[in-house]
Amino acid sequence: MLERRSIIDESRDFWAEVVAPLLQARFPEETAQMAAGFFGYGSEVLRLDDEYSTDHHFGLRVNALLPADVLNSKGGAIEDMLAAELPQHWRGRELREGYTRTKGVALASLEHHLTSTIGMTHPPQSNADWLAIPEEDITHIVAGEVWHDPSGQFSAVRAALSAYYPEPVRLRRLAHWCRYFSGMGVYALKRALLRDNTLYASTTFARSLRWGVQIAFMLDRRYYPYDKWLTEMFYRLPRMGARLAHIVEKAPLLTTGWDEKLALLHEMSDILDQAMVEDGLIAPHPKYRVSETSGYRLLESAYAELIQKCPGEIKATVPQWEQVHWESFHSGFVDGVDLADWRRMLVLEEER
């Protein structure tokens, strides 16, 4: 079956037929230093856009990155030219759908795009560099397409990240999630249920399920995506998706009682642990008993084994896993936006 045509495909045609000729004719030197394609944020970068994706920030899109000094000196002139020369409509699409001044072309600096996602302007050069990158934001670099990048600078970062984590980094991140899933998840849920603390049980259960799924992604050497794409990408996992599908489908249901939810997390512990044994990451071991008071802290045993295999310089390094760089940029952006425009972007309309 042919993959359905996405807004990426339309945008690629828009670049090739309209935007690229304009840029190459009017700003050839700057275009030679530009990276252009369809990447960054939005479900569209993974071709997951659907009928709900189109109510905001959706439309033809060309992401164009220039070195910061070039953007500072010529960016305004390039935007002025594009705003004047690009059509209002193209193949039936109104080109202002994407909320850009330049009718479907989003011009930014290469340095800004990289630092607001992965926090650095170059490919990671050490284990510490890798551990400082929020995993969810790697998607915003490697997903989508790049159609033009003569300098290769942006493509070099994409290629390095696409090759996946170096093994010491993967071990350290696996250890982190084993610790969280077991020590702050399954163990905490057992204690919450013993104390009849439904609020804590609800929050720690949801976190536990997410942490277990994050381990699954890492075992299959796939980056964990932004949460809203989790379900679709989970089922694409080549090995762990099928092994854990019955748990991921049943555990969140409101009709699944607390005792069964906990039992499913215990089963998830065994499945994840067995995969690590298969992969030679931890040693084979006997079956362990579930504690009546502490639950099943199996993956904290794996945590210790994995930590002890990590290089000394990163044993105590906590991996970054929140979108801190993006949130820092976003706070500055929102601080300068007109509130009426912001509410329009949020699709907040007054009740009549």
C-alpha positions, 0 to 999 in steps of 0.5 A: 500500500502506498503511503498517503500523501502528507503535507511534507510532500506538498511542502517539498514540491512548494520548495522545489517549484516556488521557494528555492528558485526565488532564493537562488535567484535573489540570494544565491550566496545566502542560499548556499549556506542554508539548510531547508526542509520540513522538520522541527515541531508538529505531528506532521514531521512524523507524518502523523497529522490527521483531521485534528492536526489542522486547527492550528499551526498547520499548512505548507511549511518550509523550515529554513536555517541560516548561520546566525551571523547571516540571518542577522545581516540578511534575514530581514531582506530575505523575509521581505523578499519572500513576503512580497514574492510568494503567492497567497495561494498555491495548489488550493492552499492559503499560504498563511495557514502556518502563522508565518510572516513569509507565507509558509517559510519559517526562517531561523538561525541554525544555532537557535534551532539546535540550542532550543531543542538539544541544547548545543550547536554541534553533534554530541562529542562526549558521553556527557554531551549525549546525556545532556540532550532531552530525549524527547527533543531528538525527534525535533532534529531527526524527523522530517526531511532535509532537501537542501543543505550544501554546508552539511552542518545541520545534516551532520547533527541529524546524522549523528543523532540518527545513529542512536546513543553510544552504548555507554550512554544507552546503559546509563539511560537504561539504568535511570529508567530502571531505577525510576520504574522500580523504585519510584514506580512499582514500589511506590504504587504498592505502598500507595495501595497499602495505605489506600492513597488513591491520588498517589496511586493514580499519579505513580501508576501513570508514571510507572507505565510511561517509564516502562515504555521508555525502557522498551524504546531503549531496548529496541534502540528507538528514541522515545518520542514526544508523549502525544505520539507515544501510542503510534510509535510504541506499536512500531517497536520491532520487538518490545511493542508486541511483547508489551502490547497486552499490558499497554492496552489493558493497564490504563483502562478504568475497568482494570482494578488496582490489584490487576494494574500492579500485577501487570506492572510486575509482569512488565518488570519480568518482560523488560528484565528478560529482554535485558538478559537476552541482550547480555546487559544483565546476568541470568538470575533466578525468579524472585518473590514479590514482597508483601510490603515493597512489591516487586523491585526487580528492575532496581537489581538491573539498575545496579548491574547497569550502573556498575557497567557504565564508565566512571565519569557518567555513573553519577550523571543524571540523564536529561529527559525534560524539554528544558531547552525548548521551554526556556525558549518558549517562555521568552517567545510567549513573553513577547507575543501579543496576547490576542494573537496568542489566544488565537493560536490557542484556538480560544474564542469567546463564547457567544 
